């Protein structure tokens, strides 16, 4: 995978992460929020955060000291 593809995927994942934030906030604003759905969204958001961090690490070249 080249750098341009990785950056494009990173941007898409960041957008999805922000969308999950919005979805979680909207769900929490309901009078009786669906706790199961909220937990699933939060879990997906955490997984996505880890994927983003891993992809960002792929973009940073290894430096041999």
PyMOL Python script that loads the backbone (N, CA, C, O; Angstrom):
from pymol import cmd

cmd.read_pdbstr("""\
ATOM      1  N   UNK A   1       0.865  -1.178   0.000  1.00  0.00           N
ATOM      2  CA  UNK A   1       0.000   0.000   0.000  1.00  0.00           C
ATOM      3  C   UNK A   1       0.907   1.234   0.000  1.00  0.00           C
ATOM      4  O   UNK A   1       1.846   1.321   0.791  1.00  0.00           O
ATOM      5  N   UNK A   2       0.622   2.170  -0.878  1.00  0.00           N
ATOM      6  CA  UNK A   2       1.475   3.351  -0.936  1.00  0.00           C
ATOM      7  C   UNK A   2       0.976   4.435   0.022  1.00  0.00           C
ATOM      8  O   UNK A   2      -0.102   4.334   0.608  1.00  0.00           O
ATOM      9  N   UNK A   3       1.793   5.462   0.157  1.00  0.00           N
ATOM     10  CA  UNK A   3       1.519   6.519   1.134  1.00  0.00           C
ATOM     11  C   UNK A   3       0.219   7.262   0.838  1.00  0.00           C
ATOM     12  O   UNK A   3      -0.520   7.614   1.758  1.00  0.00           O
ATOM     13  N   UNK A   4      -0.060   7.503  -0.446  1.00  0.00           N
ATOM     14  CA  UNK A   4      -1.282   8.228  -0.813  1.00  0.00           C
ATOM     15  C   UNK A   4      -2.533   7.442  -0.413  1.00  0.00           C
ATOM     16  O   UNK A   4      -3.505   8.015   0.079  1.00  0.00           O
ATOM     17  N   UNK A   5      -2.498   6.137  -0.627  1.00  0.00           N
ATOM     18  CA  UNK A   5      -3.641   5.292  -0.233  1.00  0.00           C
ATOM     19  C   UNK A   5      -3.809   5.298   1.281  1.00  0.00           C
ATOM     20  O   UNK A   5      -4.926   5.383   1.792  1.00  0.00           O
ATOM     21  N   UNK A   6      -2.696   5.207   1.987  1.00  0.00           N
ATOM     22  CA  UNK A   6      -2.750   5.192   3.445  1.00  0.00           C
ATOM     23  C   UNK A   6      -3.330   6.499   3.965  1.00  0.00           C
ATOM     24  O   UNK A   6      -4.157   6.496   4.877  1.00  0.00           O
ATOM     25  N   UNK A   7      -2.894   7.623   3.383  1.00  0.00           N
ATOM     26  CA  UNK A   7      -3.418   8.923   3.822  1.00  0.00           C
ATOM     27  C   UNK A   7      -4.910   9.042   3.521  1.00  0.00           C
ATOM     28  O   UNK A   7      -5.662   9.589   4.328  1.00  0.00           O
ATOM     29  N   UNK A   8      -5.340   8.538   2.374  1.00  0.00           N
ATOM     30  CA  UNK A   8      -6.763   8.587   2.021  1.00  0.00           C
ATOM     31  C   UNK A   8      -7.578   7.737   2.995  1.00  0.00           C
ATOM     32  O   UNK A   8      -8.653   8.150   3.429  1.00  0.00           O
ATOM     33  N   UNK A   9      -7.071   6.555   3.337  1.00  0.00           N
ATOM     34  CA  UNK A   9      -7.763   5.702   4.294  1.00  0.00           C
ATOM     35  C   UNK A   9      -7.810   6.347   5.671  1.00  0.00           C
ATOM     36  O   UNK A   9      -8.817   6.262   6.374  1.00  0.00           O
ATOM     37  N   UNK A  10      -6.712   6.992   6.049  1.00  0.00           N
ATOM     38  CA  UNK A  10      -6.676   7.689   7.332  1.00  0.00           C
ATOM     39  C   UNK A  10      -7.753   8.768   7.394  1.00  0.00           C
ATOM     40  O   UNK A  10      -8.461   8.889   8.394  1.00  0.00           O
ATOM     41  N   UNK A  11      -7.871   9.536   6.342  1.00  0.00           N
ATOM     42  CA  UNK A  11      -8.871  10.609   6.314  1.00  0.00           C
ATOM     43  C   UNK A  11     -10.280  10.029   6.424  1.00  0.00           C
ATOM     44  O   UNK A  11     -11.119  10.568   7.146  1.00  0.00           O
ATOM     45  N   UNK A  12     -10.543   8.935   5.712  1.00  0.00           N
ATOM     46  CA  UNK A  12     -11.856   8.296   5.776  1.00  0.00           C
ATOM     47  C   UNK A  12     -12.136   7.777   7.189  1.00  0.00           C
ATOM     48  O   UNK A  12     -13.258   7.890   7.683  1.00  0.00           O
ATOM     49  N   UNK A  13     -11.126   7.215   7.830  1.00  0.00           N
ATOM     50  CA  UNK A  13     -11.305   6.706   9.186  1.00  0.00           C
ATOM     51  C   UNK A  13     -11.531   7.844  10.172  1.00  0.00           C
ATOM     52  O   UNK A  13     -12.322   7.703  11.105  1.00  0.00           O
ATOM     53  N   UNK A  14     -10.849   8.971   9.980  1.00  0.00           N
ATOM     54  CA  UNK A  14     -11.061  10.126  10.865  1.00  0.00           C
ATOM     55  C   UNK A  14     -12.483  10.663  10.722  1.00  0.00           C
ATOM     56  O   UNK A  14     -13.105  11.052  11.711  1.00  0.00           O
ATOM     57  N   UNK A  15     -12.991  10.684   9.501  1.00  0.00           N
ATOM     58  CA  UNK A  15     -14.368  11.137   9.268  1.00  0.00           C
ATOM     59  C   UNK A  15     -15.346  10.188   9.959  1.00  0.00           C
ATOM     60  O   UNK A  15     -16.293  10.633  10.606  1.00  0.00           O
ATOM     61  N   UNK A  16     -15.115   8.882   9.822  1.00  0.00           N
ATOM     62  CA  UNK A  16     -15.990   7.910  10.479  1.00  0.00           C
ATOM     63  C   UNK A  16     -15.928   8.072  11.997  1.00  0.00           C
ATOM     64  O   UNK A  16     -16.944   7.935  12.678  1.00  0.00           O
ATOM     65  N   UNK A  17     -14.744   8.361  12.525  1.00  0.00           N
ATOM     66  CA  UNK A  17     -14.571   8.562  13.966  1.00  0.00           C
ATOM     67  C   UNK A  17     -15.408   9.747  14.441  1.00  0.00           C
ATOM     68  O   UNK A  17     -16.075   9.673  15.473  1.00  0.00           O
ATOM     69  N   UNK A  18     -15.365  10.852  13.672  1.00  0.00           N
ATOM     70  CA  UNK A  18     -16.174  12.038  14.027  1.00  0.00           C
ATOM     71  C   UNK A  18     -17.668  11.726  13.919  1.00  0.00           C
ATOM     72  O   UNK A  18     -18.461  12.176  14.747  1.00  0.00           O
ATOM     73  N   UNK A  19     -18.049  10.955  12.898  1.00  0.00           N
ATOM     74  CA  UNK A  19     -19.451  10.571  12.746  1.00  0.00           C
ATOM     75  C   UNK A  19     -19.920   9.726  13.931  1.00  0.00           C
ATOM     76  O   UNK A  19     -21.048   9.873  14.402  1.00  0.00           O
ATOM     77  N   UNK A  20     -19.049   8.848  14.402  1.00  0.00           N
ATOM     78  CA  UNK A  20     -19.400   8.036  15.567  1.00  0.00           C
ATOM     79  C   UNK A  20     -19.585   8.919  16.799  1.00  0.00           C
ATOM     80  O   UNK A  20     -20.474   8.675  17.614  1.00  0.00           O
ATOM     81  N   UNK A  21     -18.748   9.942  16.932  1.00  0.00           N
ATOM     82  CA  UNK A  21     -18.916  10.911  18.023  1.00  0.00           C
ATOM     83  C   UNK A  21     -20.309  11.528  17.983  1.00  0.00           C
ATOM     84  O   UNK A  21     -21.001  11.610  18.998  1.00  0.00           O
ATOM     85  N   UNK A  22     -20.703  11.960  16.788  1.00  0.00           N
ATOM     86  CA  UNK A  22     -22.019  12.583  16.613  1.00  0.00           C
ATOM     87  C   UNK A  22     -23.144  11.598  16.923  1.00  0.00           C
ATOM     88  O   UNK A  22     -24.130  11.955  17.567  1.00  0.00           O
ATOM     89  N   UNK A  23     -22.990  10.367  16.463  1.00  0.00           N
ATOM     90  CA  UNK A  23     -24.022   9.354  16.695  1.00  0.00           C
ATOM     91  C   UNK A  23     -24.151   9.045  18.188  1.00  0.00           C
ATOM     92  O   UNK A  23     -25.259   8.892  18.702  1.00  0.00           O
ATOM     93  N   UNK A  24     -23.024   8.954  18.871  1.00  0.00           N
ATOM     94  CA  UNK A  24     -23.044   8.678  20.313  1.00  0.00           C
ATOM     95  C   UNK A  24     -23.700   9.841  21.060  1.00  0.00           C
ATOM     96  O   UNK A  24     -24.499   9.627  21.971  1.00  0.00           O
ATOM     97  N   UNK A  25     -23.363  11.052  20.674  1.00  0.00           N
ATOM     98  CA  UNK A  25     -23.956  12.229  21.323  1.00  0.00           C
ATOM     99  C   UNK A  25     -25.467  12.274  21.087  1.00  0.00           C
ATOM    100  O   UNK A  25     -26.228  12.581  22.004  1.00  0.00           O
ATOM    101  N   UNK A  26     -25.903  11.970  19.865  1.00  0.00           N
ATOM    102  CA  UNK A  26     -27.330  11.985  19.553  1.00  0.00           C
ATOM    103  C   UNK A  26     -28.059  10.908  20.352  1.00  0.00           C
ATOM    104  O   UNK A  26     -29.164  11.134  20.846  1.00  0.00           O
ATOM    105  N   UNK A  27     -27.439   9.740  20.475  1.00  0.00           N
ATOM    106  CA  UNK A  27     -28.045   8.645  21.222  1.00  0.00           C
ATOM    107  C   UNK A  27     -28.125   8.993  22.712  1.00  0.00           C
ATOM    108  O   UNK A  27     -29.114   8.675  23.372  1.00  0.00           O
ATOM    109  N   UNK A  28     -27.105   9.634  23.230  1.00  0.00           N
ATOM    110  CA  UNK A  28     -27.083  10.014  24.648  1.00  0.00           C
ATOM    111  C   UNK A  28     -28.108  11.098  24.956  1.00  0.00           C
ATOM    112  O   UNK A  28     -28.565  11.210  26.094  1.00  0.00           O
ATOM    113  N   UNK A  29     -28.472  11.893  23.962  1.00  0.00           N
ATOM    114  CA  UNK A  29     -29.422  12.982  24.167  1.00  0.00           C
ATOM    115  C   UNK A  29     -30.867  12.490  24.257  1.00  0.00           C
ATOM    116  O   UNK A  29     -31.747  13.237  24.686  1.00  0.00           O
ATOM    117  N   UNK A  30     -31.116  11.260  23.862  1.00  0.00           N
ATOM    118  CA  UNK A  30     -32.476  10.717  23.938  1.00  0.00           C
ATOM    119  C   UNK A  30     -32.882  10.543  25.402  1.00  0.00           C
ATOM    120  O   UNK A  30     -32.034  10.313  26.264  1.00  0.00           O
ATOM    121  N   UNK A  31     -34.183  10.655  25.676  1.00  0.00           N
ATOM    122  CA  UNK A  31     -34.652  10.482  27.065  1.00  0.00           C
ATOM    123  C   UNK A  31     -34.277   9.117  27.646  1.00  0.00           C
ATOM    124  O   UNK A  31     -33.909   9.014  28.817  1.00  0.00           O
ATOM    125  N   UNK A  32     -34.371   8.079  26.827  1.00  0.00           N
ATOM    126  CA  UNK A  32     -33.984   6.732  27.262  1.00  0.00           C
ATOM    127  C   UNK A  32     -33.026   6.174  26.213  1.00  0.00           C
ATOM    128  O   UNK A  32     -33.450   5.501  25.273  1.00  0.00           O
ATOM    129  N   UNK A  33     -31.728   6.456  26.377  1.00  0.00           N
ATOM    130  CA  UNK A  33     -30.767   5.995  25.366  1.00  0.00           C
ATOM    131  C   UNK A  33     -30.628   4.473  25.354  1.00  0.00           C
ATOM    132  O   UNK A  33     -30.725   3.816  26.390  1.00  0.00           O
ATOM    133  N   UNK A  34     -30.403   3.936  24.174  1.00  0.00           N
ATOM    134  CA  UNK A  34     -30.191   2.499  23.997  1.00  0.00           C
ATOM    135  C   UNK A  34     -28.757   2.190  24.429  1.00  0.00           C
ATOM    136  O   UNK A  34     -27.810   2.446  23.685  1.00  0.00           O
ATOM    137  N   UNK A  35     -28.606   1.646  25.620  1.00  0.00           N
ATOM    138  CA  UNK A  35     -27.272   1.411  26.183  1.00  0.00           C
ATOM    139  C   UNK A  35     -26.464   0.406  25.362  1.00  0.00           C
ATOM    140  O   UNK A  35     -25.250   0.554  25.220  1.00  0.00           O
ATOM    141  N   UNK A  36     -27.124  -0.603  24.830  1.00  0.00           N
ATOM    142  CA  UNK A  36     -26.422  -1.609  24.042  1.00  0.00           C
ATOM    143  C   UNK A  36     -25.868  -0.992  22.760  1.00  0.00           C
ATOM    144  O   UNK A  36     -24.712  -1.216  22.402  1.00  0.00           O
ATOM    145  N   UNK A  37     -26.696  -0.223  22.080  1.00  0.00           N
ATOM    146  CA  UNK A  37     -26.254   0.439  20.851  1.00  0.00           C
ATOM    147  C   UNK A  37     -25.122   1.425  21.157  1.00  0.00           C
ATOM    148  O   UNK A  37     -24.158   1.522  20.398  1.00  0.00           O
ATOM    149  N   UNK A  38     -25.241   2.146  22.257  1.00  0.00           N
ATOM    150  CA  UNK A  38     -24.202   3.112  22.629  1.00  0.00           C
ATOM    151  C   UNK A  38     -22.882   2.385  22.910  1.00  0.00           C
ATOM    152  O   UNK A  38     -21.819   2.851  22.499  1.00  0.00           O
ATOM    153  N   UNK A  39     -22.946   1.265  23.596  1.00  0.00           N
ATOM    154  CA  UNK A  39     -21.739   0.493  23.883  1.00  0.00           C
ATOM    155  C   UNK A  39     -21.091  -0.005  22.597  1.00  0.00           C
ATOM    156  O   UNK A  39     -19.867   0.003  22.468  1.00  0.00           O
ATOM    157  N   UNK A  40     -21.917  -0.439  21.646  1.00  0.00           N
ATOM    158  CA  UNK A  40     -21.375  -0.910  20.359  1.00  0.00           C
ATOM    159  C   UNK A  40     -20.688   0.222  19.605  1.00  0.00           C
ATOM    160  O   UNK A  40     -19.615   0.037  19.030  1.00  0.00           O
ATOM    161  N   UNK A  41     -21.314   1.390  19.611  1.00  0.00           N
ATOM    162  CA  UNK A  41     -20.727   2.532  18.918  1.00  0.00           C
ATOM    163  C   UNK A  41     -19.402   2.954  19.576  1.00  0.00           C
ATOM    164  O   UNK A  41     -18.433   3.272  18.888  1.00  0.00           O
ATOM    165  N   UNK A  42     -19.378   2.952  20.893  1.00  0.00           N
ATOM    166  CA  UNK A  42     -18.153   3.330  21.603  1.00  0.00           C
ATOM    167  C   UNK A  42     -17.037   2.324  21.342  1.00  0.00           C
ATOM    168  O   UNK A  42     -15.876   2.700  21.185  1.00  0.00           O
ATOM    169  N   UNK A  43     -17.398   1.043  21.299  1.00  0.00           N
ATOM    170  CA  UNK A  43     -16.410   0.004  21.028  1.00  0.00           C
ATOM    171  C   UNK A  43     -15.856   0.159  19.613  1.00  0.00           C
ATOM    172  O   UNK A  43     -14.651   0.034  19.398  1.00  0.00           O
ATOM    173  N   UNK A  44     -16.733   0.430  18.655  1.00  0.00           N
ATOM    174  CA  UNK A  44     -16.291   0.650  17.273  1.00  0.00           C
ATOM    175  C   UNK A  44     -15.375   1.871  17.194  1.00  0.00           C
ATOM    176  O   UNK A  44     -14.382   1.863  16.468  1.00  0.00           O
ATOM    177  N   UNK A  45     -15.715   2.915  17.944  1.00  0.00           N
ATOM    178  CA  UNK A  45     -14.913   4.141  17.950  1.00  0.00           C
ATOM    179  C   UNK A  45     -13.518   3.863  18.499  1.00  0.00           C
ATOM    180  O   UNK A  45     -12.532   4.364  17.959  1.00  0.00           O
ATOM    181  N   UNK A  46     -13.425   3.075  19.561  1.00  0.00           N
ATOM    182  CA  UNK A  46     -12.118   2.729  20.131  1.00  0.00           C
ATOM    183  C   UNK A  46     -11.289   1.892  19.156  1.00  0.00           C
ATOM    184  O   UNK A  46     -10.088   2.116  19.007  1.00  0.00           O
ATOM    185  N   UNK A  47     -11.937   0.920  18.489  1.00  0.00           N
ATOM    186  CA  UNK A  47     -11.244   0.094  17.499  1.00  0.00           C
ATOM    187  C   UNK A  47     -10.706   0.964  16.369  1.00  0.00           C
ATOM    188  O   UNK A  47      -9.583   0.781  15.899  1.00  0.00           O
ATOM    189  N   UNK A  48     -11.535   1.914  15.948  1.00  0.00           N
ATOM    190  CA  UNK A  48     -11.159   2.819  14.869  1.00  0.00           C
ATOM    191  C   UNK A  48      -9.981   3.687  15.291  1.00  0.00           C
ATOM    192  O   UNK A  48      -9.067   3.923  14.501  1.00  0.00           O
ATOM    193  N   UNK A  49     -10.000   4.163  16.537  1.00  0.00           N
ATOM    194  CA  UNK A  49      -8.885   4.970  17.045  1.00  0.00           C
ATOM    195  C   UNK A  49      -7.584   4.184  16.990  1.00  0.00           C
ATOM    196  O   UNK A  49      -6.542   4.723  16.615  1.00  0.00           O
ATOM    197  N   UNK A  50      -7.645   2.909  17.365  1.00  0.00           N
ATOM    198  CA  UNK A  50      -6.453   2.063  17.332  1.00  0.00           C
ATOM    199  C   UNK A  50      -5.972   1.849  15.896  1.00  0.00           C
ATOM    200  O   UNK A  50      -4.769   1.861  15.632  1.00  0.00           O
ATOM    201  N   UNK A  51      -6.913   1.653  14.971  1.00  0.00           N
ATOM    202  CA  UNK A  51      -6.555   1.495  13.558  1.00  0.00           C
ATOM    203  C   UNK A  51      -5.900   2.764  13.022  1.00  0.00           C
ATOM    204  O   UNK A  51      -4.921   2.695  12.280  1.00  0.00           O
ATOM    205  N   UNK A  52      -6.438   3.915  13.397  1.00  0.00           N
ATOM    206  CA  UNK A  52      -5.874   5.197  12.959  1.00  0.00           C
ATOM    207  C   UNK A  52      -4.446   5.325  13.465  1.00  0.00           C
ATOM    208  O   UNK A  52      -3.553   5.713  12.711  1.00  0.00           O
ATOM    209  N   UNK A  53      -4.224   5.003  14.727  1.00  0.00           N
ATOM    210  CA  UNK A  53      -2.875   5.093  15.297  1.00  0.00           C
ATOM    211  C   UNK A  53      -1.913   4.158  14.573  1.00  0.00           C
ATOM    212  O   UNK A  53      -0.768   4.526  14.309  1.00  0.00           O
ATOM    213  N   UNK A  54      -2.372   2.955  14.255  1.00  0.00           N
ATOM    214  CA  UNK A  54      -1.509   1.992  13.555  1.00  0.00           C
ATOM    215  C   UNK A  54      -1.159   2.493  12.153  1.00  0.00           C
ATOM    216  O   UNK A  54      -0.013   2.379  11.717  1.00  0.00           O
ATOM    217  N   UNK A  55      -2.145   3.047  11.452  1.00  0.00           N
ATOM    218  CA  UNK A  55      -1.879   3.572  10.097  1.00  0.00           C
ATOM    219  C   UNK A  55      -0.947   4.779  10.145  1.00  0.00           C
ATOM    220  O   UNK A  55      -0.084   4.938   9.281  1.00  0.00           O
ATOM    221  N   UNK A  56      -1.123   5.631  11.162  1.00  0.00           N
ATOM    222  CA  UNK A  56      -0.231   6.786  11.294  1.00  0.00           C
ATOM    223  C   UNK A  56       1.200   6.324  11.539  1.00  0.00           C
ATOM    224  O   UNK A  56       2.146   6.922  11.028  1.00  0.00           O
ATOM    225  N   UNK A  57       1.356   5.265  12.316  1.00  0.00           N
ATOM    226  CA  UNK A  57       2.690   4.708  12.569  1.00  0.00           C
ATOM    227  C   UNK A  57       3.327   4.185  11.286  1.00  0.00           C
ATOM    228  O   UNK A  57       4.545   4.251  11.126  1.00  0.00           O
ATOM    229  N   UNK A  58       2.507   3.666  10.372  1.00  0.00           N
ATOM    230  CA  UNK A  58       3.023   3.170   9.092  1.00  0.00           C
ATOM    231  C   UNK A  58       3.605   4.313   8.254  1.00  0.00           C
ATOM    232  O   UNK A  58       4.512   4.091   7.451  1.00  0.00           O
ATOM    233  N   UNK A  59       3.094   5.523   8.435  1.00  0.00           N
ATOM    234  CA  UNK A  59       3.563   6.664   7.650  1.00  0.00           C
ATOM    235  C   UNK A  59       4.870   7.232   8.177  1.00  0.00           C
ATOM    236  O   UNK A  59       5.590   7.914   7.448  1.00  0.00           O
ATOM    237  N   UNK A  60       5.180   6.957   9.433  1.00  0.00           N
ATOM    238  CA  UNK A  60       6.401   7.498  10.036  1.00  0.00           C
ATOM    239  C   UNK A  60       7.551   6.527   9.733  1.00  0.00           C
ATOM    240  O   UNK A  60       7.488   5.356  10.108  1.00  0.00           O
ATOM    241  N   UNK A  61       8.587   7.005   9.065  1.00  0.00           N
ATOM    242  CA  UNK A  61       9.694   6.099   8.737  1.00  0.00           C
ATOM    243  C   UNK A  61      10.457   5.681   9.983  1.00  0.00           C
ATOM    244  O   UNK A  61      10.602   6.444  10.939  1.00  0.00           O
ATOM    245  N   UNK A  62      10.936   4.450   9.942  1.00  0.00           N
ATOM    246  CA  UNK A  62      11.749   3.950  11.054  1.00  0.00           C
ATOM    247  C   UNK A  62      13.105   4.643  11.022  1.00  0.00           C
ATOM    248  O   UNK A  62      13.738   4.760   9.973  1.00  0.00           O
ATOM    249  N   UNK A  63      13.531   5.094  12.178  1.00  0.00           N
ATOM    250  CA  UNK A  63      14.828   5.764  12.282  1.00  0.00           C
ATOM    251  C   UNK A  63      15.761   4.844  13.067  1.00  0.00           C
ATOM    252  O   UNK A  63      15.497   4.491  14.216  1.00  0.00           O
ATOM    253  N   UNK A  64      16.838   4.474  12.425  1.00  0.00           N
ATOM    254  CA  UNK A  64      17.817   3.611  13.078  1.00  0.00           C
ATOM    255  C   UNK A  64      18.850   4.516  13.746  1.00  0.00           C
ATOM    256  O   UNK A  64      19.554   5.271  13.077  1.00  0.00           O
ATOM    257  N   UNK A  65      18.929   4.429  15.066  1.00  0.00           N
ATOM    258  CA  UNK A  65      19.843   5.312  15.801  1.00  0.00           C
ATOM    259  C   UNK A  65      21.254   4.783  15.775  1.00  0.00           C
ATOM    260  O   UNK A  65      22.155   5.400  16.344  1.00  0.00           O
TER     261      UNK A  65
END
""", "prot")
cmd.dss("prot")
cmd.show_as("cartoon", "prot")
cmd.util.cbc("prot")
cmd.orient("prot")
